[in-house]
Amino acid sequence: MIDLSMLTGSRLDRIERWTAMGTEDEFNSMLPRHREQVLFLDAASTRAAYELEVRNRMVCGDAWGNDPFGEGCYREVERYVIPEEAAMKKWLYRRGLPFAAEVLLLPIFGALDEPAVLTTWKIVVKYAGSIFSHDNLIVFGASVDWCLYYHHDDILYFARGRNRQVPS
């Protein structure tokens, strides 16, 4: 288990560039009550989020996304080719994660000056079309028992149930 409360950043009403939450227009069109659930992490917290991912080996295979969980560190791995947005949202919903669960969104190839995002699973499902439409991205929560990997070829991988203990 990791403590996400140590992460700090900003809640923004608008953005002026692409982020893990999508394009400028996609983020700016979100309902204000939903934007309030999105925390863009500051530089120190973004570095800490990436360090959490590495330390906990959330991705334990091909980091380029062809087989992100190939080393067998999860008991279950599902691969989902995204046919269209509504079906993807339904598939994400059926992963059974609580909507209130806090999750981190980390762009795989993002520079450290790109902010990582702390939000809720509800926001990930609701805005999946914006979030999972650009570059490779991972999503994981405080339990570090599951990880979602988005590959830019419109493929989602969902892994759950750690096979071995990793330090937190």
C-alpha positions as CSV (number, residue, x, y, z in Angstrom):
1,M,0.0,0.0,0.0
2,I,1.3,3.5,-0.8
3,D,0.2,6.8,0.7
4,L,-1.1,9.1,-2.0
5,S,-1.8,11.9,0.4
6,M,1.8,13.0,0.4
7,L,1.5,14.1,-3.3
8,T,0.8,17.8,-3.9
9,G,-0.1,19.9,-6.9
10,S,-2.7,22.1,-8.4
11,R,-6.3,21.9,-9.3
12,L,-6.8,23.8,-12.5
13,D,-9.8,25.4,-14.1
14,R,-8.2,25.3,-17.5
15,I,-5.1,24.0,-19.2
16,E,-3.3,25.3,-22.2
17,R,-1.6,22.1,-23.5
18,W,-1.9,18.3,-23.7
19,T,-1.7,16.5,-20.4
20,A,-2.6,12.9,-19.3
21,M,-6.2,14.2,-19.1
22,G,-6.2,14.8,-22.9
23,T,-6.0,17.8,-25.0
24,E,-6.6,21.4,-23.9
25,D,-10.2,21.4,-25.4
26,E,-11.0,18.0,-23.8
27,F,-10.0,19.0,-20.3
28,N,-11.5,22.5,-20.6
29,S,-14.8,21.0,-21.6
30,M,-15.0,18.8,-18.4
31,L,-17.7,19.8,-15.9
32,P,-16.2,22.0,-13.1
33,R,-17.1,19.4,-10.4
34,H,-15.1,16.8,-12.4
35,R,-12.1,19.1,-12.9
36,E,-12.1,19.5,-9.1
37,Q,-11.3,15.8,-8.9
38,V,-8.1,16.2,-11.0
39,L,-4.9,17.2,-9.3
40,F,-2.0,18.0,-11.6
41,L,1.1,17.1,-9.5
42,D,3.9,19.5,-9.0
43,A,7.4,18.6,-10.1
44,A,8.5,17.0,-6.8
45,S,5.3,14.9,-6.6
46,T,5.5,13.9,-10.3
47,R,9.0,12.6,-9.6
48,A,7.8,10.8,-6.5
49,A,4.9,9.2,-8.5
50,Y,7.3,7.8,-11.1
51,E,9.6,6.5,-8.3
52,L,6.5,4.8,-6.7
53,E,5.9,3.1,-10.1
54,V,9.5,1.9,-10.5
55,R,9.9,0.8,-6.8
56,N,6.6,-1.2,-6.9
57,R,7.3,-2.5,-10.5
58,M,3.8,-1.7,-11.7
59,V,4.9,-2.5,-15.2
60,C,6.9,-5.7,-15.2
61,G,7.5,-6.5,-18.8
62,D,7.9,-4.6,-22.1
63,A,7.6,-0.9,-21.1
64,W,7.0,-0.1,-24.7
65,G,3.6,-1.7,-24.3
66,N,3.7,-4.8,-26.4
67,D,3.6,-7.0,-23.3
68,P,3.7,-4.7,-20.2
69,F,3.0,-7.5,-17.7
70,G,4.9,-10.3,-19.4
71,E,7.2,-11.1,-16.5
72,G,4.3,-12.7,-14.6
73,C,4.2,-10.4,-11.6
74,Y,0.3,-10.4,-11.7
75,R,-2.0,-13.4,-11.5
76,E,-4.5,-12.1,-14.0
77,V,-3.8,-10.0,-17.1
78,E,-6.5,-9.0,-19.5
79,R,-5.9,-7.5,-23.0
80,Y,-8.7,-5.4,-24.5
81,V,-8.6,-3.9,-28.0
82,I,-10.7,-0.8,-27.9
83,P,-13.6,-1.0,-30.4
84,E,-15.2,2.3,-29.5
85,E,-15.5,4.6,-26.5
86,A,-18.8,3.4,-25.0
87,A,-17.6,-0.3,-25.0
88,M,-14.3,0.8,-23.5
89,K,-16.0,2.6,-20.7
90,K,-18.2,-0.4,-20.0
91,W,-15.1,-2.6,-19.9
92,L,-13.3,-0.3,-17.5
93,Y,-16.4,-0.1,-15.3
94,R,-16.5,-3.9,-15.1
95,R,-13.0,-4.1,-13.6
96,G,-14.8,-3.6,-10.3
97,L,-12.7,-0.7,-8.9
98,P,-14.5,1.7,-6.6
99,F,-15.3,5.0,-8.3
100,A,-13.9,6.9,-5.3
101,A,-10.5,5.1,-5.5
102,E,-7.7,7.6,-6.0
103,V,-5.5,6.7,-8.9
104,L,-2.3,8.0,-10.5
105,L,-2.0,8.6,-14.3
106,L,1.6,8.5,-15.5
107,P,2.5,9.0,-19.2
108,I,5.0,6.4,-20.1
109,F,7.1,8.6,-22.4
110,G,6.3,11.9,-20.6
111,A,9.1,14.2,-19.6
112,L,9.4,14.9,-16.0
113,D,8.1,18.5,-16.6
114,E,4.8,16.9,-17.7
115,P,2.7,16.7,-14.6
116,A,1.5,13.3,-13.5
117,V,-2.2,13.3,-12.4
118,L,-3.9,12.2,-9.3
119,T,-7.7,11.7,-9.8
120,T,-10.4,9.1,-9.1
121,W,-11.3,5.9,-10.9
122,K,-14.7,7.6,-11.7
123,I,-13.0,10.3,-13.7
124,V,-10.8,7.7,-15.5
125,V,-13.9,5.8,-16.6
126,K,-16.0,8.9,-17.4
127,Y,-13.3,10.6,-19.5
128,A,-11.7,7.4,-20.9
129,G,-12.1,8.6,-24.5
130,S,-9.8,11.6,-23.8
131,I,-7.4,9.9,-21.5
132,F,-6.8,6.8,-23.6
133,S,-6.5,8.3,-27.0
134,H,-3.0,9.7,-27.3
135,D,0.3,8.3,-25.9
136,N,1.1,5.3,-23.7
137,L,-0.1,5.7,-20.1
138,I,-0.4,3.7,-16.9
139,V,-3.0,4.0,-14.2
140,F,-2.6,2.5,-10.7
141,G,-3.9,3.0,-7.2
142,A,-2.7,3.0,-3.6
143,S,-3.2,-0.8,-3.2
144,V,-0.5,-1.5,-5.9
145,D,-2.4,-4.7,-6.5
146,W,-3.6,-3.7,-10.0
147,C,-2.3,-1.7,-13.0
148,L,-3.9,-0.5,-16.2
149,Y,-1.7,0.1,-19.2
150,Y,-2.9,2.0,-22.3
151,H,-0.9,1.3,-25.5
152,H,-1.3,4.0,-28.2
153,D,-2.5,1.3,-30.7
154,D,-5.8,1.4,-28.8
155,I,-5.1,-1.6,-26.5
156,L,-5.7,-1.7,-22.8
157,Y,-4.0,-4.2,-20.5
158,F,-5.4,-4.7,-17.0
159,A,-3.4,-6.7,-14.5
160,R,-4.4,-7.6,-11.0
161,G,-3.3,-9.8,-8.1
162,R,0.4,-9.5,-7.4
163,N,2.3,-12.7,-7.7
164,R,5.2,-11.6,-5.5
165,Q,5.5,-9.1,-2.7
166,V,7.1,-5.8,-3.7
167,P,8.3,-3.2,-1.3
168,S,6.1,-0.2,-0.9
